[in-house]
Structures are given as structure tokens and as C-alpha cells.
Amino acid sequence: MIKVLFVCHGNICRSPMAEFVFRDMVQKQGMENLFSIASAATSREEIGNPVHRGTVKKLKEHAISTAGKYAVQLQKRDYNAYDYIIGMENQNIRNIKRILGEDKEYKVHRLLDFSDHPRDIADPWYTGNFDRTYTDVLEGCEALLQHILEYNKLPSDT
């Protein structure tokens, strides 16, 4: 099983968006039994809070539910529990490494580093632009899934 953890600052906007978009992609390809997918925060600010209404609304437009998701914080033990630990921006990567320690197995990556146009994904908590965040998350998730399929030599429908 391939275990993927998406991480952002509060775990209410970008990382749950990535978690549920990626889960939807995997399910549509009939590979849900090959993956474990979750998300977490680097901060404690939103712990226990539900997914931001802007993320919920945007994902609902694509028939993707976030039901039952509440913000949790990244823990040091997560390093051994996941194969991929995916941040949304460089600041997330710094905070992930601060929490986890050294990344000896090169598990920590920025989501859009798998795409043809590596960059940060802006936080819609500040920008208010959930459409742009969704477009970036979708691009990153597609690229990440392609990377995983190629790296692990998994079959795909694409």
C-alpha cells in the first residue's frame, strides 16, 4: 500500500483539498485498495475544525465530499507511517522538516514539484481564490499520481 499525507498550515483548505481530490482520482481509476491518503497541519491553530467552507464548496462543484474530515496536526511519527509527505508551499516544507526532523528517505516534497511548472500553491485562506487553488491542486495531484504509477510500476487507466 502506498501511503500519502498532504500537509498545509492549518489542514482546512489546501491539504484536505489535495487529500480528497487525490482520493477521488485514485477511486476513479479503481486503485483505492492500493492507497492510504490523509492530510494534516503544521500548526495547531485549526486542530479539530472542519474543512473550510470555500474548500467544501469548490469540491462540491466536482461531486467530491469532505464529510467527516477535521484538522489534525502532523506528528513526528508520521514520517515512518507515510511514503510521501506532500506540502503545498516552501514554508510548509520548512515546517514539516522542523516537526519531522531529517528527511533521510526523501519523502518530503512540494506538490507542484511533480508538475511541469514547480511552484507554491497559494493559501486561499488569504487569497480567497479557491478556484485557483483547486486548479493548482488538481495539476499537482495528477502529476503526483503519474509519478507514483511510473515509480511503482502500477497499472493505470490513463
Secondary structure, 3 states (H helix, E strand, C coil): CEEEEEEECCCCCHHHHHHHHHHHHHHHCCCHHHEEEEEEECCCCCCCCECCHHHHHHHHCCCCCCCCCECCECCCCHHHHCCEEEECCHHHHHHHHHHHCCCCCCCEEEHHHHCCCCCCCCCHHHHCCHHHHHHHHHHHHHHHHHHHHHHCCCCCCC
